Amino acid sequence: MMRIQINLLLVLLATFLAVSCEQASTSPAMVLEGKTMGTVWRVSMAGIDAGRKAALQQVIQHQLDADDAELSTWKPDSTLSRFNQNSSRAPQPVSSNMADIVTESLRIGNKTAGAMDITVGPLVNLWGFGPDKQPTQTPTEAQIVAAKAQTGLQHLRVIQGVDGQWLQKDLPGLSVDLSTVGEGFATDHLARLMEQQGINNYLVSVGGAVLSRGNNASGQPWRVAIQKPTDRENAVQARVALQGHGISTSGSYRNYYELDGKRISHVIDPLTGRPIEHKLVSATVIATTALEADGWDTGLMVLGSEKAKALAIKEQLAVYLISKQGDQFVSWMSPQFAAFLIKPE
């Protein structure tokens, strides 16, 4: 019998508790929120006239709805779904946004030796974490091999031209799933929208991807808390000051189900075609953009603790890892991450 246990906290800023106002303030931050991409978005702004609230809510939701209409794998008429449904090997025109997301995904995918793979959709679906229904029995080796045959970053490329951008696949059945980086892109897009609106002090998030600029309503840098890998909402592992950066976490401890007495993680290893089984339960990355952080955290989560540590050091990434050893959780951070850490007072 299969038991599904996907904690609702997963769609509540994932592993982040936004701490937007830590001291008393006569001008509290304006907070807006809503739903998009199957998760929630949240915007905190300091020094904003309350009269702008309704207009800002509308323009934010409109932009995120447009992003969802482009990137969704759940909507059959989205730009991405149309690309996936088209078996042609000819280049297909896409927006600059789509080209940029795929380009960054391919870069990180290659850096992680394919651990972060945006073509892994057939395997994600096979294991029950995509639009298809969850399986009632463990996929067979033949099914895994067949699904893997429809994946591979080497089968996808971005063509940048003076008159536009195109995506091209040389495998007719290849599909692209941007759910691992979509939240990061949407968060960066929200940040650009804030700048266009003349707002310089904000913290924005879509799902578990967060980015900040400027200070909170108390005049202090925006801070976020990395949550411990438990179901307790306020269990804080560490706090960081983002200093104008993006942050994202990938974790294996919330989105899972049990099948045949075994926990099935939503994190799929593209190389084995199976859910991860190692002891790394959480990977947090701070980067210049939320998109970059969102891509790296997935790849590191797939790699596991030791390979993730080695890659973080090699690429000089700001990384915080949490692994389970017996009944205990053990953390590790790179020197670059330590620079963002807020030490306990």
N, C-alpha and C positions, 0 to 999 in steps of 0.2 A: 504494500500500500504506500502511496506517495503522500507525504505531508509537506505542504508549502508553508514556508515561513519567511516572508519578505517583509521586514520591519518597515512600518510607515515612516520611520525616521530617515529612511534612505532618500525620501523626496523632500526632506526638511533640511536643506543645505548639507545633505550627506553628513560628513564628519565635522562640520564646522558650526560653531556657535558664535555668531557675530557679536562682538562686544563693541557697540558703537558709542556708548556714552558711559564711561566708568566713574565719572565724578558728577556732582550736582552741576546743573547748567541752567541758566535762565533762558536759553534758546535751544530746546531739545531738537534732535535731528528729526527731519521728516522721513517717515518710513512708508514706502509703497511696496505692495507685493501682489502676486497673481500666479497664474499657472501657465506653463508652456512646456512643450516637448515631454509631456508625461511627468513633469516634476514641477517645482515651484521656483519663481524668481523673486528677488528681494532687492530693493534699492534703498539705501540710507543716505540722506543728504544733509549737510550742515549749512546753516545760514540761508535757507530758502524760504521765500514768502509763502505762507500757507495758502494764499490765493491761487498759486500755481498748481496745487495738488491734483485737481481733476484733469487739467490739461496734460500734465506730465504722466499721469496714470494711463491716459489714452494713447499718447504717443509711444510710450514704452511698450504697451501691449500690442499696438499695431506693428511695431518693428519686430517683436518676438514672434508674432503670428506669421509674419512674412518669412522669417528665418526658418520656422517650423515647416512652412509650405515648401521650402526649398530643400531642407535637409532630412526630412522625416522618411524613415523606412516603413512606417506604419500606415502612412497615407498613400494610397496607390497612385494618386495624381501629383505627388510631389516631384520636383525636378530630379531628385536622386532616384526615386522609384522608377521614373521613366527611363533613366539611364540604365538602371538594373534590368528592366524589362526588355530593353532593346538588345538583341543578340548580335547586332552588326559590329564588325571590327573597324568600321570607319569612325574617324574622330567625331565626337558629338559636342556641339557648342554648349558652354556653361558660363555662369557668371564669374566675375573676378573673385567673388567671395568663395565660391565652390572651388575654383582653381587654387586659391591660396590655402584653403583647408587641406585639400588633398596633397598639395606640394609639401606642406609642413608634416603631414602624416607620413608621407613616403620618406621624408628625411629622418624622422624619428624611428620609423620602422626599420630603415637600413642601419641606423646606429645601434638598435637593439637586436640586430641579427634576426629580424622578423618576429620578435616577441610582440611588438605592437603592430597589428596587421588589420587594416580597415577592410580587407576582403574576407575576413573570417566569418562573415554572416552565415553561410551554410552550416558551419559547425555550431555556431551559437543557436541557430534554429533547431538543429538536430538534438541538442541537449536541452531544449525547451525554454530558452531565454529570449527568443525573438518573437515575431508575430505568430509563429506556429504554436500549436498546443504543446504542453509539456508531455514528455513520453511516459508511458505506463510501464516501460521496461527499459533496461540499459541498452543503449544503441550497440549494435553488433560491430565487430571489426570491419566487416564489409561495408557497412553504412558509414563508418568513420572514414575509411579509405575513399569511398565515393565522394563524400563531402569535401575532403581535403583536396581532391582532384579539381575542385571548382574554386580553389583559393590560390593566393600567391601574389605578393606585391610586384613581382617581376612581370606580371601580365597587365599592369596598369601604368599609364603615363599621362602626364600633363603636357599639353602643347600651348606655349605662350607665343602669341603673334601680335603684330602691331594693330591688327584689326579684330582681336578677340582672343578667347581662350577655349580650349577643347580638352575633353577627356577621351582617352582611347583605350580600349581593351583588346587584347589579342586572343582572349579566351571567351567564346560566345556566352557561356554560362556564368561568367564572373559578375559578382555583385559587390557593391561598396556599402559598407555600414559605417556611418560617421557618428554613431551614438557615443563612442568612446571619447570623441573630441568635440561633439556638438555643443555641449554645455560650456566648454572653454571658449569656443568661438563666439557663442551668444553673449557670454559675459564680456568679452573684449568689445563686442559690438555695442553693448549697453554703455561701456565706458566711453566709446566714441560719441555716442548719442549725448551723454552727459556734457562732454566738452562742447558739442554743437549747441547745446542749450545754455551755454555759459556757466555751467556748474563745475566748480573746481575742487570741491570737498565732498567726496562720496565713497561709499563702499557698495559694490554691486555684486550680485551672485545669481547664477542659474544652476540649480541643483547643487552639486558639491564644488563648483568652480567659483572662485572669489577673486576680486581685484579691487584695489583701492587707490585713491589719489588724495593728497592733501591731509587734512585733519578732521577729527570728529567734532561734535558740538562743544566739547570741552577744550578744544584747541590742542588736543593730543593726537598723535598718529593713530590711525585706525588699527585695531587689534582683532585677531581671531584666535579662537581656541581649538586646538586639535583634540578631538574627543578620543577617550580610551576605547579600545575595541570591545565594547560591551553594549547592551541594550539600554543602559541607563543614560538618559538624555544629557545630564549635566556632569558626567564623569570626565573631567578635563585631564588630558595627558600633558599638554604643554601649550604655552601661549606665544604668539609671534606678532611683531609689528611689521606689517607688510611693506612699508616704505615705498609705496607706489608700484608694487609687484602683484603678480597673480599667484594664486595657490590652489592646489587641487589634490584630492586624495582618492586613491583606489583601494578598496578593501574587500576582503573575501568573507567577512563575518556577518553580513546582514542579508545579502541577496543570495539565497540558496533554497534548495528543497531537499527532502530526503527521499531516496529511492532505493528499494531493496535493502533498507537498513544502513545506507551510506549517505553522507552529506555530499550534495552536488553543488559545487560553487559555480557562480555565473562567470567567473574568470576562466576563459578557455585558452589553453596553450596551443597556438597555431601549429607548432612543430609536432606535437603528439596527437592533436585533434581531440584532446580530452580536458576536462576541468583540472585545474591545478590541485596538487595534493601536498605541496610543501608547507613549511611552518610560517612563512611570511603572511601576516594577516592584514597589514596596512602599509601603504607607501604614499608619503606626502611629498610633493615637490613644489618649490617656490621658483618662479621664473619671471622673465620680463613680461610675458603675456600669459593670460589664463589658458589660451589654446596650447601653448608650449607645455605648461605645467600639466594640463589634462592629457596630453599625449604621452609624456614621459612617465607619469604615475602608472598608467596602464602597462606599459612595457616593463617597468621595473617590477610591478606586481606579478607579472607572468614569470619573470626570470627567477624569482626567489631571492632570499637574503644575500647569499654570498656573491652571486653574479651581479645583483643589484648594487651592492656595495662597491664592487670593482668598477662597474660602469660609471657610478656616480663620481668616484674619484678620478677616473680617466677623463670624463667629460666636464669635471668641475661643476657638478650640479648641486643645488641646495636641496638635500634629500633627508627625510626623516622616516625610518623604517621601524615597524613594530612586529616582532616575531613571537610566536608562542613556544615556550620551552617548558614542557610538562604542564603544570597548572599556573605558570607564571608568564607574564608578558615582558619581553626584553626589548629595549629601544636602542637605536643607533642613529647618529646624525653625522652628516658630512660637515667639514669645516665651514663650507659656504652656508649651510643651514644655520649653524651656530650664530652667525652674524645677525640673524633675524630674531633669535630667541630672546624672550623676556624672562629674565631670571626672577625667581620667586623673591618677594620682598621679605 
